[in-house]
Structures are given as C-alpha cells and as structure tokens.
Amino acid sequence: MTFSVTFNRLRTGALLLLLVGLILPLPTHGDNADCSGSAHLTLGGVARVAYGQTVPAMLREYPGLAAHIVGSAPQGTPLTVLRGPVCSENARWWQVRTLSGAAGWTLDSAAGENQTLESWQILVDTIQRSANGFDITRVNDHGLMRALTTFPIDYIAGTVHSIFPPHESAPLDSAFDADLKNCPDQLQHSDPLYADLMPPGESPADFMAASAYLSPDAMRLIVVHHLWRTLIRCDGSYTPVYGIERVGLVSSDGEETLFDVPANADIPGTSHSVGAFNRVAEVHWAPDNHAVVIWLRYGDHMRTVLYDVDSKSVRMYENGMYPMWTPDSARLAWLYDDNGLTTLVSAAPDGSARQTLSLPNTLQVVNAPLAPIWNADGSWLLACDRVSNCAQVSPIDIDGRRALPALSVPLRDPMLARWVLADRALLWLPRSGGGIAIQPINGDAVRQISVVLAANERISDAAAFPGGQAALLTVQSSTHGARYLVLNLQTGSLTGVVLPG
C-alpha cells in the first residue's frame, strides 16, 4: 500500500511537471543576452524573408544549426509566425510556416547582424518608370520609403517596317500611301492610346510605352512593351490601330521575350469591330513566384495564359477574364461570361480539379462601367449591378456562396474600389478630384475623406497594406511624376511618404 501511494504521487508529480512544460511558453531568451528586444515580429502575424539575402532561409526541426533541415524559403517568401523568438547559439530563431504548409524554425539573425526576417504587414513595394527602366521602392505604413532596386530594360527600338509583322505593317503602309499624295504635310503616325504616358519632349513616333509587374519576391519583372501606331488622315480621323504588345521577363540575367500580341492581327475564331484591338489586359504573379497568369483581350474574345517561370512553358486556357490566384498558388480562379450569365471557374494551374460556381444573374461583368474587383485571397468579389448600370454594386462571398445586399456607389464618377479593413470595407477612388470614400460592406455609414491635390494631379491607384488598417495612395501628376500618401483607414489621417537621403 505504501509503495502504491508513493508511486501514484510520483506519477502525479511527473504528469504535473509535464503539463507545466507543455503549457508554459517557450523562453524568449536563452544562452545570450543579445536576444533581448528582438520581438520585431508578431506571433500569428505575417513576415517574409528579407531581401538582400544571398541564400534561402533554412527551416529546421528545432532552433539550432545542428537541427535537421526540413525546407527552405528564398528571399521575399511570405511566412506565418508561429512561435518565438528563441535564443540559441548566439542567434534569434522563429518557428514559421510557408504558404505551401511547410513549417520549421529559421534563424533570424546572429547578434549584431541584420535581420533575416522582416514584418510584412507594414510593407508595400512600388514601381515607377525611370530613364533606365523601372525603379522599385518600399513603403511602410508610417510613410517611410526606401529605394530597393532598379530593373534596366531596353525599349523596343525600330520602325514599323522592322518591328511590325507583315500583316501589321502592310495595311498601315497602304493607308499611308493612299493619303500621302493628298496631304503630305498633315499625314502623320500617332499613338493615341498611350499619349497620356508620353514624357514631355518625346514625339509620338519615338515614344514607346511599357508597363511593369513585380514578382512577390521583387526579383523579377514582367514587362509589357506597347508599340502601337495609327495614321491621322487628312480630315483628322484615324486609321485602325496596328502594332504589337511584347511580353518579356526581366531578371538579373537581363530580359527575355516571352511572346508578342499583335494589335490587329487576324486570330481564328475572333472578329474585330471598329476600335477593337488585341492587348494585354492584366498580369498577376503567383504568390510563390513560380508562375504568371496573363489575361489577353483577343478581339471580341478573352484568353487567359499561364506562363511557368521554371519550365518556360505556356498554357492557354479557354475564354476567361479577371484571373486571380489563391494565396498558396495552388489554384487559379477566373470569370467566364456565357450569354450575359457569369460563371466563376476555379482550377489547379495545370487545369485539373476544375470547379465552377454560377454567380447571380444580376451581375454585369462584360462592358461594365466598373470592372469586377477581387480581394487579396480571392474569397470576395465586387461586381456591378446590371439593372442599375453600376449605380449599385454587389459584394459576393465566394466561400459562402452568397451575395450580400447591393450597395449604392458612394462616388459620382468612381474609377475603382479596393478591399480594405480585413475585407469588411471598400475604399473608393474618384476618376478626378480628391474626394475618396470608405464604405463598410455591412451597410454602415460611408465615410468621406478629402485629399488636397494640385490642379494637375489625380489619385491613380491605391494598395491596401497587408495589415488592413492603412492604404497607400498613388497621386499622379500630368507631368508624369508621382507621389505617395499613406491613409490611416481608422482615423482618416494622411501621411506623406518621404524617401530618406
């Protein structure tokens, strides 16, 4: 009996010690005092491997360089912070999980060295065209900006004859020859579609516009070169638009051309009306950096193209528009219009595991005054109300397979909306002027905010910070310069972004 009682007491004590060990949090300090003040990440928050790291961050079974490596994460990889910090071997360690589900402990930094991990909630990367190509800068939600890198690019050089394919240059030459004898002094080439992008001092014949799309790890760019030409006739009218859009991938190795999109070529199964032309409509990188989905407008049809960066292969999907990646890069979603009825299609990048969802027939997607707008993870969609011709919009809960009550558009002439405040509100931007609006999707009162702009300025875009409580406003001027403002979505305060010297 005595032995049994003693054994039970020992067993109970051991169990208590085990429970205490399981309940108590991991220590934030270990074998070195330099780990104090190292909690620059938030448990449950989002971090990413800092740029400038020459080697990937290794994920290990436990904190320590001797621990088995279970995975790796290259620079720019988004990470969910699970536990930490823990000090081991004179360094800080955090337990993190990647979007693909791989989890492990990674070394943040040794004492006195730069941090390997950085908080992602407060960062937005911006792209701005420069004389050499595109400058990439980083902004946090306190309004601080720093230069990140520059991607030099070579604009398409040449003439209509040396660049355009024969079926593009021949109609343009014929139109030119037909009018040349009547008004040689007035006839001229023009690029009216991108005239607003032309820097001062450049002529339409010399200027070549380009758009850039940054990869999530900020290591590569998809660049779309626009080279379009038309003729201004003697009576001031325009000929049809001819030309190409050239899609290229820019990295540290330079630029490689992926494919050309003829602006007015004959494409089987499509037809062209006056003013219709082929062009790249949208470009979206996969969050894991390994693929790009490109939405093309082909005449009166749409095409969605997937480019695999690793295998350099191209996959063409059927008619589809407004594509969207899931955060883990495992699936693509896009919209499909079937005689006015909209269907959402979701599939793996290789086209397998296809699913469809019929959206309410009251939505207007094609030729709508306001394009459909996804939230960051593809779980919400905003689309125009067909009956009101976009005077109202409907938030669609994709995961819940339901539409919320329609909302009245709070601006007279809206340019676009962005999802903010953890996808519980919409940030509306005007086409002109400085009046913006924050509209809760639950029907609560709309908050109006005034932004003071110069006479030649307009708000051209907004990007919500991943934390959800602030947004970065891009203010564009008619002289093609840009400045940035951080909008606090809770208080409505605005902070000008500054670039440290």
C-alpha positions as CSV (number, residue, x, y, z in Angstrom):
1,M,0.0,0.0,0.0
2,T,2.8,2.4,0.9
3,F,4.6,1.6,-2.3
4,S,1.4,2.1,-4.4
5,V,0.7,5.5,-2.8
6,T,4.3,6.6,-3.3
7,F,4.3,5.5,-6.9
8,N,1.0,7.3,-7.5
9,R,2.4,10.5,-6.0
10,L,5.5,10.3,-8.1
11,R,3.4,9.6,-11.2
12,T,1.1,12.6,-10.4
13,G,4.1,14.8,-9.9
14,A,5.7,13.8,-13.2
15,L,2.4,14.4,-15.0
16,L,2.1,17.8,-13.4
17,L,5.7,18.7,-14.5
18,L,4.9,17.5,-18.0
19,L,1.8,19.6,-18.2
20,V,3.6,22.7,-16.9
21,G,6.2,22.2,-19.5
22,L,3.6,22.0,-22.2
23,I,1.6,25.0,-21.0
24,L,4.4,27.4,-20.3
25,P,5.6,29.4,-23.4
26,L,8.9,28.9,-24.9
27,P,11.5,31.2,-23.4
28,T,12.2,34.4,-25.3
29,H,15.8,34.4,-24.1
30,G,18.3,31.6,-24.0
31,D,22.0,31.4,-23.9
32,N,22.8,35.0,-24.9
33,A,21.5,38.4,-23.6
34,D,21.8,39.9,-27.1
35,C,18.4,38.4,-27.9
36,S,16.6,41.0,-25.7
37,G,14.4,43.3,-27.6
38,S,14.3,41.0,-30.6
39,A,10.5,40.6,-30.8
40,H,10.1,42.6,-34.1
41,L,7.7,40.0,-35.4
42,T,4.1,39.3,-34.2
43,L,3.0,35.8,-33.3
44,G,0.3,34.8,-35.7
45,G,1.3,37.7,-38.0
46,V,3.0,37.6,-41.4
47,A,6.7,38.0,-42.1
48,R,8.8,37.4,-45.1
49,V,12.4,36.5,-45.8
50,A,14.2,39.9,-46.1
51,Y,15.5,41.0,-49.5
52,G,19.3,41.0,-50.0
53,Q,19.8,37.5,-48.5
54,T,22.2,35.6,-50.7
55,V,21.0,32.2,-49.6
56,P,17.5,31.0,-48.7
57,A,16.3,30.8,-45.1
58,M,16.6,27.3,-43.9
59,L,13.7,25.7,-42.0
60,R,14.8,23.3,-39.2
61,E,13.2,20.8,-36.8
62,Y,14.2,22.8,-33.8
63,P,16.3,26.0,-33.0
64,G,19.9,25.3,-33.7
65,L,22.3,24.8,-36.6
66,A,22.6,21.1,-35.9
67,A,18.9,20.5,-36.4
68,H,17.7,18.7,-39.5
69,I,16.7,20.9,-42.4
70,V,13.0,20.3,-43.4
71,G,12.7,23.0,-46.0
72,S,13.9,26.4,-47.3
73,A,12.4,29.8,-48.2
74,P,14.1,32.2,-50.7
75,Q,14.1,35.9,-50.2
76,G,10.7,37.5,-50.3
77,T,8.9,34.4,-49.2
78,P,5.8,35.2,-47.1
79,L,5.8,33.4,-43.7
80,T,3.3,33.0,-40.9
81,V,5.0,33.4,-37.5
82,L,4.0,30.5,-35.2
83,R,6.4,30.8,-32.1
84,G,9.4,32.6,-30.9
85,P,11.7,34.3,-30.6
86,V,14.1,31.7,-29.0
87,C,17.8,32.3,-28.5
88,S,20.2,29.6,-29.5
89,E,23.8,29.7,-30.5
90,N,24.0,33.5,-30.1
91,A,21.1,34.0,-32.6
92,R,17.4,34.5,-32.7
93,W,15.1,31.8,-34.0
94,W,11.4,31.8,-35.1
95,Q,9.1,29.0,-35.9
96,V,7.3,29.9,-39.2
97,R,5.1,28.3,-41.8
98,T,5.1,29.0,-45.6
99,L,2.0,29.4,-47.8
100,S,2.5,25.8,-49.0
101,G,2.3,24.5,-45.4
102,A,6.0,23.7,-44.7
103,A,6.9,24.6,-41.1
104,G,10.2,24.9,-39.2
105,W,12.5,27.0,-37.2
106,T,14.6,29.6,-39.0
107,L,17.5,31.7,-37.9
108,D,16.5,35.4,-37.8
109,S,20.0,36.9,-37.2
110,A,23.1,36.5,-35.2
111,A,24.0,39.1,-32.6
112,G,24.9,42.4,-34.3
113,E,23.8,41.3,-37.8
114,N,20.9,42.5,-40.0
115,Q,17.6,40.7,-39.6
116,T,16.9,37.8,-41.9
117,L,13.1,38.1,-41.4
118,E,11.0,41.3,-41.7
119,S,7.4,42.1,-40.8
120,W,5.3,42.1,-44.0
121,Q,2.2,43.8,-42.6
122,I,3.7,47.3,-43.0
123,L,5.3,47.0,-46.4
124,V,4.1,47.8,-50.0
125,D,6.5,47.7,-52.9
126,T,6.0,50.4,-55.6
127,I,7.1,50.6,-59.3
128,Q,8.0,53.8,-61.1
129,R,9.3,54.3,-64.6
130,S,12.7,56.0,-64.9
131,A,15.0,56.8,-67.8
132,N,16.8,53.4,-67.3
133,G,13.8,51.2,-66.7
134,F,11.8,50.8,-63.6
135,D,12.7,51.8,-60.0
136,I,11.4,49.6,-57.2
137,T,10.8,51.3,-53.8
138,R,9.4,50.0,-50.5
139,V,7.0,51.9,-48.3
140,N,5.8,51.2,-44.8
141,D,2.6,52.4,-43.2
142,H,4.4,55.1,-41.3
143,G,5.2,56.8,-44.6
144,L,8.8,55.9,-44.8
145,M,10.2,54.9,-48.2
146,R,13.5,53.4,-49.3
147,A,15.0,52.5,-52.6
148,L,15.1,48.8,-53.3
149,T,16.5,48.1,-56.8
150,T,16.3,49.2,-60.4
151,F,15.4,46.9,-63.3
152,P,17.0,48.3,-66.5
153,I,15.0,47.5,-69.7
154,D,15.5,48.0,-73.4
155,Y,12.5,49.6,-75.0
156,I,11.5,48.3,-78.4
157,A,13.7,50.1,-81.0
158,G,12.9,50.3,-84.7
159,T,10.3,51.4,-87.2
160,V,7.0,50.0,-88.3
161,H,8.8,48.0,-91.0
162,S,11.5,46.5,-88.8
163,I,9.3,45.6,-85.8
164,F,5.8,45.0,-87.0
165,P,4.9,41.7,-88.7
166,P,3.9,41.9,-92.4
167,H,0.2,41.6,-91.7
168,E,0.5,44.6,-89.4
169,S,2.8,46.9,-91.4
170,A,1.1,46.3,-94.8
171,P,-2.3,47.8,-94.0
172,L,-0.6,50.8,-92.4
173,D,1.7,51.3,-95.4
174,S,-1.3,51.1,-97.8
175,A,-3.2,53.7,-95.8
176,F,-0.2,55.9,-95.7
177,D,0.4,55.6,-99.4
178,A,-3.2,56.3,-100.2
179,D,-3.3,59.6,-98.3
180,L,0.3,60.8,-98.9
181,K,-0.5,62.3,-102.3
182,N,-3.4,64.3,-100.9
183,C,-2.0,65.9,-97.7
184,P,1.7,65.1,-97.3
185,D,2.1,67.9,-94.8
186,Q,-0.7,66.8,-92.5
187,L,-0.3,63.0,-92.6
188,Q,1.5,61.6,-89.5
189,H,1.9,58.5,-87.4
190,S,0.4,58.6,-84.0
191,D,-0.1,56.5,-80.9
192,P,-3.3,57.9,-79.3
193,L,-3.8,55.0,-77.0
194,Y,-0.9,55.9,-74.8
195,A,-0.5,59.6,-75.4
196,D,-1.0,60.4,-71.7
197,L,2.0,58.3,-70.8
198,M,4.4,60.2,-73.1
199,P,7.1,62.2,-71.3
200,P,7.5,65.8,-72.2
201,G,9.7,66.4,-75.2
202,E,9.2,63.0,-76.9
203,S,7.4,62.7,-80.2
204,P,4.7,60.0,-80.8
205,A,7.0,58.4,-83.4
206,D,9.8,57.9,-80.8
207,F,8.0,57.1,-77.6
208,M,7.5,53.5,-76.6
209,A,5.3,52.9,-73.5
210,A,5.8,50.0,-71.2
211,S,4.0,48.5,-68.1
212,A,5.8,46.5,-65.4
213,Y,4.5,43.9,-62.9
214,L,6.8,43.0,-60.0
215,S,7.2,39.4,-58.7
216,P,6.3,38.9,-55.0
217,D,10.0,38.4,-54.1
218,A,10.9,41.6,-56.0
219,M,13.5,39.7,-58.0
220,R,11.8,39.7,-61.5
221,L,9.5,41.8,-63.6
222,I,7.0,41.0,-66.3
223,V,7.3,43.9,-68.7
224,V,4.6,44.6,-71.4
225,H,6.0,46.9,-74.2
226,H,3.3,48.7,-76.1
227,L,4.2,49.7,-79.7
228,W,1.0,50.8,-81.4
229,R,0.6,53.0,-84.4
230,T,-2.2,54.6,-86.3
231,L,-2.4,57.3,-89.0
232,I,-4.1,60.7,-88.7
233,R,-5.8,61.2,-92.1
234,C,-6.2,64.4,-93.9
235,D,-9.7,65.0,-92.4
236,G,-8.3,64.4,-88.9
237,S,-9.8,60.9,-88.5
238,Y,-7.7,57.9,-87.5
239,T,-7.0,54.7,-89.4
240,P,-7.4,51.5,-87.4
241,V,-4.7,50.8,-84.8
242,Y,-1.9,48.5,-85.7
243,G,1.1,47.2,-83.7
244,I,2.2,44.8,-81.1
245,E,2.5,44.3,-77.4
246,R,5.6,42.4,-76.5
247,V,5.6,40.5,-73.2
248,G,9.0,40.0,-71.6
249,L,10.5,38.7,-68.3
250,V,13.3,40.8,-66.7
251,S,15.7,39.4,-64.1
252,S,19.3,39.8,-63.1
253,D,20.2,38.0,-66.3
254,G,18.5,40.6,-68.5
255,E,15.3,40.5,-70.5
256,E,13.9,37.6,-72.5
257,T,10.9,38.0,-74.8
258,L,8.0,35.6,-74.0
259,F,5.6,36.3,-76.8
260,D,4.1,39.1,-78.9
261,V,0.4,40.0,-79.0
262,P,-0.4,41.5,-82.4
263,A,-2.7,44.5,-82.0
264,N,-4.9,44.0,-85.1
265,A,-3.9,40.6,-86.4
266,D,-6.4,38.0,-87.7
267,I,-7.0,35.5,-85.0
268,P,-9.1,32.4,-85.7
269,G,-12.5,32.4,-84.0
270,T,-12.5,36.2,-83.3
271,S,-13.8,39.2,-85.1
272,H,-12.8,42.9,-84.9
273,S,-15.1,45.8,-84.7
274,V,-14.1,49.5,-85.1
275,G,-11.8,50.3,-82.2
276,A,-11.3,46.7,-81.1
277,F,-7.7,45.5,-80.8
278,N,-5.7,42.8,-79.1
279,R,-3.9,43.7,-75.9
280,V,-2.6,42.5,-72.5
281,A,-5.3,43.4,-70.0
282,E,-3.9,42.2,-66.7
283,V,-0.8,40.4,-65.3
284,H,-0.8,38.5,-62.0
285,W,2.2,36.8,-60.4
286,A,1.6,33.6,-58.4
287,P,2.4,34.3,-54.7
288,D,5.1,31.6,-54.8
289,N,6.9,33.5,-57.7
290,H,6.9,30.4,-60.0
291,A,4.2,31.3,-62.5
292,V,2.4,34.3,-64.1
293,V,-1.2,34.4,-65.4
294,I,-1.7,36.9,-68.2
295,W,-5.2,38.0,-69.4
296,L,-5.4,38.9,-73.1
297,R,-8.2,40.6,-74.9
298,Y,-8.3,39.0,-78.3
299,G,-10.7,40.9,-80.5
300,D,-14.2,40.2,-79.1
301,H,-12.8,37.2,-77.1
302,M,-10.8,36.8,-73.9
303,R,-7.9,34.4,-73.3
304,T,-6.1,33.5,-70.1
305,V,-2.5,32.5,-70.5
306,L,-0.3,30.8,-67.8
307,Y,3.4,31.2,-68.1
308,D,5.5,28.8,-65.9
309,V,8.7,30.7,-65.0
310,D,10.7,27.5,-64.1
311,S,9.8,25.4,-67.2
312,K,9.3,28.4,-69.5
313,S,6.1,26.8,-70.8
314,V,2.9,28.5,-71.8
315,R,-0.6,27.1,-71.2
316,M,-3.6,28.7,-72.9
317,Y,-7.0,28.5,-71.1
318,E,-10.4,28.9,-72.7
319,N,-12.2,32.2,-72.7
320,G,-11.7,33.7,-69.3
321,M,-11.3,37.1,-67.7
322,Y,-10.2,38.8,-64.4
323,P,-8.0,35.9,-63.2
324,M,-7.0,35.6,-59.5
325,W,-4.5,33.4,-57.6
326,T,-5.2,31.8,-54.2
327,P,-2.6,32.8,-51.6
328,D,-0.9,29.3,-51.7
329,S,-0.6,29.4,-55.5
330,A,-2.4,26.1,-55.7
331,R,-5.4,27.3,-57.7
332,L,-6.5,29.9,-60.2
333,A,-9.9,31.5,-60.5
334,W,-11.4,33.5,-63.3
335,L,-14.7,34.6,-64.6
336,Y,-16.5,33.4,-67.7
337,D,-19.4,35.1,-69.5
338,D,-21.9,32.9,-71.1
339,N,-24.6,35.0,-72.9
340,G,-24.7,37.5,-70.1
341,L,-24.5,35.0,-67.2
342,T,-21.3,34.9,-65.2
343,T,-19.6,31.7,-64.1
344,L,-16.6,31.6,-61.7
345,V,-14.2,28.9,-62.7
346,S,-11.5,27.6,-60.3
347,A,-8.8,25.0,-61.2
348,A,-5.2,24.0,-60.4
349,P,-2.6,25.7,-62.6
350,D,-2.4,22.5,-64.8
351,G,-6.2,22.7,-65.4
352,S,-7.1,19.8,-63.2
353,A,-9.5,19.7,-60.3
354,R,-11.8,22.2,-62.1
355,Q,-14.8,23.6,-60.2
356,T,-17.5,26.1,-61.3
357,L,-19.8,28.4,-59.5
358,S,-22.7,30.3,-61.1
359,L,-22.9,33.9,-59.9
360,P,-26.1,35.9,-59.6
361,N,-27.6,36.8,-62.9
362,T,-28.0,40.4,-61.8
363,L,-24.2,41.0,-62.1
364,Q,-22.7,42.8,-65.0
365,V,-19.2,41.8,-65.9
366,V,-18.7,42.4,-69.6
367,N,-18.6,46.1,-70.6
368,A,-19.4,47.2,-67.1
369,P,-18.6,50.8,-66.1
370,L,-16.6,49.3,-63.1
371,A,-14.6,46.1,-63.6
372,P,-15.0,43.2,-61.1
373,I,-12.7,43.6,-58.1
374,W,-11.2,40.7,-56.1
375,N,-9.9,40.9,-52.6
376,A,-6.4,39.6,-51.8
377,D,-7.2,35.9,-51.3
378,G,-10.0,35.5,-53.8
379,S,-12.7,34.9,-51.2
380,W,-14.7,38.1,-52.1
381,L,-15.7,39.7,-55.4
382,L,-17.2,43.0,-56.1
383,A,-19.3,43.4,-59.3
384,C,-21.7,45.8,-60.9
385,D,-25.5,45.5,-60.6
386,R,-26.8,45.0,-64.1
387,V,-30.2,46.7,-63.6
388,S,-28.7,49.9,-62.2
389,N,-25.9,50.1,-64.7
390,C,-23.4,50.1,-61.9
391,A,-25.1,52.7,-59.7
392,Q,-25.1,49.8,-57.2
393,V,-22.5,47.0,-56.6
394,S,-22.8,43.6,-55.0
395,P,-20.2,42.1,-52.7
396,I,-20.0,38.3,-53.4
397,D,-18.9,35.9,-50.7
398,I,-17.3,33.2,-52.8
399,D,-16.5,30.8,-50.0
400,G,-20.0,31.3,-48.5
401,R,-21.6,31.1,-52.0
402,R,-23.8,34.1,-51.3
403,A,-24.3,37.7,-52.4
404,L,-24.6,40.5,-49.9
405,P,-27.3,43.2,-50.3
406,A,-26.4,45.6,-53.1
407,L,-24.6,48.8,-52.1
408,S,-25.0,52.2,-53.7
409,V,-21.8,53.5,-55.2
410,P,-20.8,56.5,-52.9
411,L,-19.0,58.5,-55.6
412,R,-20.5,60.1,-58.7
413,D,-17.8,59.0,-61.1
414,P,-15.7,56.2,-59.5
415,M,-12.5,55.0,-61.1
416,L,-12.1,51.9,-58.9
417,A,-12.5,50.3,-55.5
418,R,-10.1,48.4,-53.3
419,W,-10.9,45.9,-50.4
420,V,-9.7,47.2,-47.0
421,L,-10.1,46.8,-43.3
422,A,-9.9,43.0,-43.4
423,D,-12.2,42.8,-46.4
424,R,-15.0,44.4,-44.4
425,A,-15.0,47.7,-46.3
426,L,-14.4,49.2,-49.8
427,L,-12.0,52.1,-50.5
428,W,-13.4,54.1,-53.4
429,L,-11.3,56.3,-55.6
430,P,-12.6,59.1,-57.9
431,R,-11.8,59.5,-61.6
432,S,-11.0,63.1,-60.9
433,G,-10.7,65.3,-57.8
434,G,-9.6,64.3,-54.3
435,G,-12.8,63.0,-52.7
436,I,-12.4,59.4,-51.6
437,A,-14.8,57.2,-49.6
438,I,-14.6,54.3,-47.2
439,Q,-17.8,52.1,-47.4
440,P,-18.4,49.2,-45.0
441,I,-20.0,46.2,-46.8
442,N,-22.4,45.6,-43.9
443,G,-24.4,48.8,-44.9
444,D,-23.0,51.1,-42.2
445,A,-22.5,54.8,-42.9
446,V,-19.9,55.8,-45.6
447,R,-17.0,57.9,-44.5
448,Q,-15.9,60.7,-46.9
449,I,-12.2,61.8,-46.9
450,S,-10.8,64.8,-48.8
451,V,-7.3,64.7,-50.3
452,V,-5.8,68.0,-51.2
453,L,-4.4,67.8,-54.7
454,A,-2.7,70.2,-57.1
455,A,-4.5,71.3,-60.2
456,N,-2.6,68.8,-62.4
457,E,-2.9,65.8,-60.0
458,R,-5.2,62.9,-59.6
459,I,-5.3,59.8,-57.4
460,S,-4.4,57.0,-59.8
461,D,-4.3,53.9,-57.6
462,A,-4.5,52.5,-54.0
463,A,-2.9,49.5,-52.4
464,A,-4.0,48.2,-49.0
465,F,-1.2,47.3,-46.6
466,P,-1.4,43.6,-45.7
467,G,-2.2,44.5,-42.1
468,G,-5.5,46.0,-43.4
469,Q,-5.5,49.2,-41.4
470,A,-3.9,51.5,-43.9
471,A,-3.6,52.0,-47.6
472,L,-1.0,53.6,-49.9
473,L,-2.5,56.2,-52.3
474,T,-0.6,57.0,-55.6
475,V,-1.0,60.6,-56.7
476,Q,-0.1,61.1,-60.4
477,S,0.6,64.4,-62.0
478,S,0.1,65.4,-65.6
479,T,3.9,65.8,-65.9
480,H,4.1,62.0,-65.2
481,G,5.6,62.3,-61.7
482,A,4.1,60.5,-58.7
483,R,4.0,61.0,-55.0
484,Y,2.5,58.7,-52.3
485,L,0.3,59.2,-49.3
486,V,-0.4,56.7,-46.5
487,L,-4.1,56.8,-45.5
488,N,-5.0,55.6,-42.0
489,L,-8.3,53.8,-42.6
490,Q,-9.4,54.1,-39.0
491,T,-8.7,57.8,-38.4
492,G,-8.7,59.1,-42.0
493,S,-5.4,60.8,-41.4
494,L,-2.9,61.2,-44.3
495,T,0.9,60.9,-44.1
496,G,3.2,62.0,-46.9
497,V,5.7,59.4,-48.0
498,V,9.4,60.5,-47.8
499,L,12.5,59.0,-49.3
500,P,15.4,59.1,-46.8
501,G,18.5,60.7,-48.1
